[in-house]
């Protein structure tokens, strides 16, 4: 009997609360797909460095999954409270008919079991499909080719999904049993009349609190834009606290202040069914201000996370473009070169030979006794000067001879640069001080090197590095005539290499091993030789690996936050629809048309979904302005360039929940 009742209840609940089941299914789907990434990577052509990145990514996502499971556990528990509240009269009928509380608990446990089986099965099946696409995305993020497509199922991810969500459903069943044990018949009959939370009925006080919330938010915005996100100033945590409490006060005061403000404007208040709708919203906002505040902050984090993660990827893509001009590079730092070896001499000592297909050239870099402060201080703005104080003041401006530079040009298959003895070429990627650098180049056509005044040949800096590296992404070099460096001290010596297509993979492995050779031979005749090497594959593995970890982490958390936020709003509105059924019936009896009711439901749901999303968007706009300052170093506007793609995805998911809620709401009040 109990199983039959539970099965019928699940079928009926599925019709009324489809959003709840859909959310559970999507949650399981996402959980499985992200935890299957490590096993799906077997389809990719992975080197040793990339394989270690995949393992690290798997560990990061496993740790993230624990946090995600806690969020989903809270969501499922919260949603379950609404389901119980909606069915309070049903349970009161059971008790009136003589069913013991233990019997009601059995029904709820069986329902939880059936819901769990359905959502887990559907979620894992969808997750298997999604994980196939994520393997392709992983390859794109890591810049590695897809060896061959194979349909794969991750048993580990499936078991993890069943284990985590099984535990969540077990906790939900226990909580249901505990709550039923505490219920009394009179409470179940009157539960729909109870309000949650506290209210401020004084319109004047509500207005003061509302204005205070706006002042707190405005101050928080100003502080975070002033100090930046990477500041160690106490103003940064102060801005976070002000923003959080300002959001709370905004929703706490909005319902009462808003209704009083609109009541005084009769043209707005008395139009259509707005009087009815605003009273409905007043009750809901007054009851749910805490959850609305949390939802707003979660949506804000979602938007900011997604934009930041993809901005980070775009920034790294641009950085790689300018920092990997060769297939391999190596260099010796002169200050840690007690033997005074040049790179060519050191390789001879190591008996390291280049193959015919490994085209290469040696180079030397010299110190100019000049820092970026000396060179650019008169030309930078106040903001750029702050950036220089933080990172660039002690950066040395270095020099490379034109003969070495043209040898590099030849390796890349580019035309040599013609440079007279009275000219220099500037090579740099100082994005954060691009304005000052441009002003220096346009206003000061000459620079003094070794007491010789030489003219700048280029109007804009060349944005390509002179070696392949992920270690030093910021560079500023002068390409000078050979005779200008005769008395300058060495900063480093090194080589660049380009590999033939047929032997590319073999050469990459050979030069990756060169790094280990340098480590084993860091002392020659008891004297230190500090040498480094880097290959394009190694740089890609490091930078794209970090990118993949950051992007997957951000997307994983962001989607879960967005799902949780939209699902909670949807459940609250559907619960309100159930509570308001009698009110809508009364409206029909006094002659209100179905079209008027439809518009009222649309208006109510649009406001309920729109207010937290609007405030979250304002928060995120300020956050993105602060984030964009960080990415400006390599790619100005990187964050803003992804607005269309991410904005469309957010509107699709959030708008989809809004439409489903609107449709479900109408179906409930029609029943």
C-alpha positions, -999 to 999 in steps of 0.1 A, spaced: 0 0 0 27 24 10 47 18 -22 16 24 -43 8 57 -26 44 68 -29 45 59 -67 13 79 -73 26 108 -53 58 109 -73 38 108 -106 16 137 -93 46 156 -80 64 152 -112 36 170 -130 34 198 -105 71 202 -97 89 192 -129 115 219 -123 126 200 -91 132 168 -110 149 186 -139 172 203 -115 181 171 -98 188 154 -132 209 183 -145 228 183 -112 237 146 -115 245 151 -152 270 179 -145 285 161 -115 291 130 -136 304 148 -166 331 169 -147 342 139 -127 346 118 -159 371 143 -175 402 124 -163 390 91 -178 378 108 -210 413 121 -216 424 88 -230 411 100 -263 437 127 -264 473 126 -276 490 135 -244 527 142 -236 542 136 -202 536 172 -191 500 173 -203 493 139 -186 504 153 -153 481 183 -159 452 160 -165 458 142 -132 460 176 -114 428 186 -131 411 154 -119 422 161 -83 410 197 -84 376 186 -98 373 159 -72 379 184 -44 355 208 -61 329 181 -63 328 178 -25 320 215 -23 294 212 -51 278 182 -34 273 204 -3 256 231 -24 234 205 -40 226 189 -7 214 223 6 194 229 -26 177 195 -24 170 199 13 156 234 7 134 222 -22 122 193 -1 109 218 25 87 234 -2 74 200 -13 65 191 23 48 225 28 28 220 -4 16 187 8 9 196 44 -29 193 39 -23 159 22 -4 147 52 -31 162 75 -56 140 57 -34 110 62 -33 117 99 -70 124 101 -77 90 85 -57 74 112 -24 68 94 5 68 120 34 92 115 56 61 109 34 53 79 38 88 65 75 86 70 76 53 50 58 70 22 82 99 21 112 75 23 99 55 -6 92 87 -26 128 99 -19 140 65 -32 120 66 -64 130 102 -70 166 93 -64 166 64 -88 148 84 -115 171 114 -113 203 94 -109 195 72 -139 185 101 -162 213 123 -149 240 97 -155 227 90 -190 228 127 -199 262 130 -182 276 103 -203 265 122 -234 279 155 -221 312 140 -211 319 131 -247 318 167 -256 338 178 -226 367 156 -238 368 176 -270 367 208 -250 396 195 -228 416 189 -259 409 224 -272 419 240 -238 451 220 -236 458 225 -273 463 188 -279 448 168 -308 420 142 -305 436 109 -312 404 91 -321 368 94 -308 357 66 -287 324 65 -268 334 61 -232 316 55 -199 335 63 -166 326 37 -140 344 58 -114 324 89 -121 291 69 -121 299 53 -88 309 86 -73 276 102 -85 256 73 -71 275 75 -38 273 113 -33 237 117 -44 227 85 -26 241 100 6 222 133 -1 189 115 -6 195 94 25 200 126 45 168 141 30 149 110 39 161 112 75 152 149 77 117 141 63 112 115 90 125 139 117 102 167 105 71 145 103 78 134 139 76 170 150 45 180 131 11 183 148 -22 180 130 -31 217 136 3 229 123 -2 210 91 -37 224 86 -25 260 92 10 258 76 0 277 45 -10 307 66 24 310 82 49 337 71 87 333 72 111 359 86 106 393 101 91 424 84 96 461 88 62 478 86 73 513 91 76 529 57 99 557 68 124 532 85 122 510 54 131 540 32 160 548 54 173 512 53 168 512 15 189 543 10 215 530 35 217 498 14 223 519 -18 250 539 0 267 507 12 267 492 -22 280 525 -38 308 527 -13 317 490 -19 318 496 -56 340 527 -53 364 509 -29 370 478 -50 376 499 -81 400 521 -62 422 494 -45 417 466 -71 412 429 -65 449 421 -59 454 447 -32 465 438 3 448 469 16 422 465 44 398 484 21 393 453 0 377 431 27 358 462 39 343 465 4 333 428 4 316 432 38 298 464 27 287 447 -6 273 417 13 254 436 40 243 462 14 227 434 -6 210 420 25 196 454 34 185 460 -1 162 430 -2 152 434 35 139 469 29 128 466 -7 94 449 -2 80 474 23 96 505 8 87 495 -27 50 488 -20 46 522 -2 64 540 -30 41 525 -57 9 528 -36 14 566 -37 15 565 -75 -20 555 -83 -15 553 -121 10 525 -115 -7 508 -86 -42 506 -99 -33 495 -134 -46 460 -144 -40 435 -115 -8 452 -102 -24 459 -68 -29 421 -64 6 412 -79 25 437 -57 8 425 -26 18 389 -36 54 401 -41 54 421 -9 46 389 10 72 368 -8 100 393 -6 93 400 31 94 363 38 123 353 16 147 383 18 175 361 32 173 336 3 169 364 -22 201 380 -9 219 347 -12 206 341 -47 216 375 -58 252 369 -45 253 335 -61 243 349 -95 268 376 -91 295 350 -84 284 330 -113 286 359 -138 319 371 -124 334 336 -123 324 328 -159 337 361 -173 369 358 -153 376 322 -163 371 329 -200 390 362 -197 418 343 -181 419 319 -210 419 347 -236 446 365 -217 468 333 -217 461 327 -254 474 362 -261 504 357 -238 513 324 -256 511 341 -290 538 366 -280 559 343 -259 564 312 -281 580 324 -313 603 293 -314 600 255 -309 626 256 -281 649 281 -263 676 279 -236 696 304 -217 722 309 -190 718 337 -165 751 355 -162 748 364 -125 746 327 -117 774 317 -142 805 313 -121 823 295 -150 815 324 -174 804 299 -200 784 311 -230 755 289 -240 775 276 -269 805 267 -247 782 250 -222 765 228 -248 800 218 -260 809 208 -225 777 187 -222 784 172 -257 749 183 -268 746 184 -306 719 198 -329 706 176 -357 704 190 -392 666 194 -389 670 214 -357 677 249 -370 691 272 -344 709 304 -336 727 317 -305 721 351 -289 734 374 -262 714 398 -241 730 429 -225 722 452 -196 717 489 -204 720 503 -169 685 515 -174 652 507 -157 616 511 -168 613 539 -142 642 558 -158 627 553 -192 590 558 -188 582 578 -156 577 611 -174 552 596 -198 529 574 -177 495 584 -163 487 583 -126 471 548 -128 500 535 -149 525 549 -124 507 529 -97 511 498 -119 548 506 -123 553 510 -86 537 476 -80 556 456 -107 578 475 -131 601 499 -113 631 476 -110 626 459 -144 658 463 -164 657 474 -200 678 450 -220 696 451 -254 701 425 -282 723 431 -312 707 435 -346 727 405 -360 714 382 -333 678 396 -338 680 390 -376 692 354 -370 660 350 -349 640 365 -378 656 340 -402 646 311 -379 610 323 -380 611 326 -418 608 364 -416 626 391 -435 656 407 -417 653 441 -402 675 469 -415 690 491 -388 716 518 -390 741 525 -363 720 555 -352 687 536 -348 672 512 -323 641 489 -325 618 486 -294 604 451 -285 579 450 -256 546 437 -244 541 460 -214 503 461 -217 496 477 -184 517 508 -193 509 508 -231 497 544 -229 530 555 -213 550 534 -238 531 549 -267 537 584 -255 574 577 -250 577 565 -285 557 593 -301 570 622 -280 606 611 -276 619 599 -309 654 594 -295 670 575 -266 705 577 -251 724 544 -250 761 543 -240 763 581 -243 750 578 -279 717 594 -290 699 570 -312 665 572 -330 636 549 -325 629 531 -358 594 518 -349 563 538 -340 547 509 -320 565 482 -300 571 448 -315 549 424 -293 569 392 -299 595 379 -274 630 370 -284 627 335 -269 601 309 -260 593 310 -223 564 309 -198 586 322 -169 589 359 -178 558 371 -196 569 408 -194 597 420 -216 612 452 -229 643 451 -252 661 475 -275 675 460 -307 707 479 -312 737 481 -336 764 455 -328 790 480 -318 768 496 -291 771 465 -268 809 463 -268 812 477 -233 779 465 -219 777 436 -193 760 404 -203 726 396 -188 723 361 -204 733 340 -234 712 314 -251 698 298 -282 666 294 -301 656 264 -322 630 255 -348 623 219 -357 615 201 -389 580 187 -394 591 151 -398 612 150 -367 592 175 -346 580 151 -319 614 135 -315 631 169 -312 605 181 -287 612 151 -264 650 156 -269 648 193 -258 624 186 -230 651 163 -217 677 191 -220 661 207 -189 670 176 -168 705 176 -183 709 212 -171 698 202 -136 722 173 -134 751 195 -146 744 227 -127 779 226 -112 810 224 -135 843 222 -116 825 231 -84 812 263 -100 775 271 -105 760 273 -140 723 281 -138 708 272 -172 671 269 -182 654 255 -212 618 256 -225 600 241 -254 567 252 -270 550 220 -259 562 226 -223 549 262 -224 516 250 -238 513 223 -212 520 247 -184 498 276 -195 470 257 -212 470 233 -182 465 261 -157 439 275 -181 420 242 -183 420 238 -145 408 274 -140 381 273 -167 367 239 -156 367 250 -120 349 283 -128 324 267 -152 316 239 -128 310 262 -98 293 288 -119 268 264 -135 260 248 -101 255 283 -85 232 294 -114 212 262 -112 208 264 -75 197 301 -77 172 296 -105 158 264 -90 152 281 -56 135 310 -72 114 286 -92 104 265 -62 95 296 -42 72 308 -70 56 274 -75 50 271 -38 34 306 -39 12 294 -68 0 265 -47 -7 289 -17 -24 314 -40 -47 290 -58 -78 302 -38 -69 338 -45 -69 333 -82 -102 314 -80 -116 344 -62 -104 367 -90 -121 345 -116 -154 347 -96 -154 385 -97 -149 386 -134 -112 388 -140 -104 373 -174 -78 346 -181 -58 370 -202 -55 394 -172 -45 366 -149 -19 355 -175 -4 390 -176 -4 392 -138 14 359 -135 40 369 -161 45 403 -144 49 387 -110 74 360 -121 94 386 -142 98 408 -112 107 379 -89 133 366 -112 144 400 -125 152 419 -93 180 396 -80 193 391 -115 194 429 -121 213 436 -89 236 407 -95 244 421 -129 252 455 -114 275 438 -89 291 418 -117 296 448 -140 317 464 -112 335 431 -106 344 428 -143 357 463 -144 381 454 -116 390 420 -132 396 437 -165 424 458 -150 442 425 -141 439 411 -176 448 444 -193 484 435 -191 482 410 -220 448 415 -236 429 448 -231 391 441 -231 395 403 -228 368 401 -202 344 424 -221 350 405 -254 332 374 -240 301 393 -230 280 381 -259 288 344 -256 285 342 -218 256 366 -216 237 345 -241 244 313 -221 233 329 -188 200 343 -204 194 308 -219 197 290 -186 181 316 -163 155 325 -189 147 288 -194 140 284 -157 119 316 -157 98 304 -186 94 269 -170 83 286 -138 59 308 -155 43 279 -173 42 257 -142 27 286 -122 -1 290 -147 -8 252 -147 -11 251 -110 -36 280 -106 -56 265 -135 -59 231 -118 
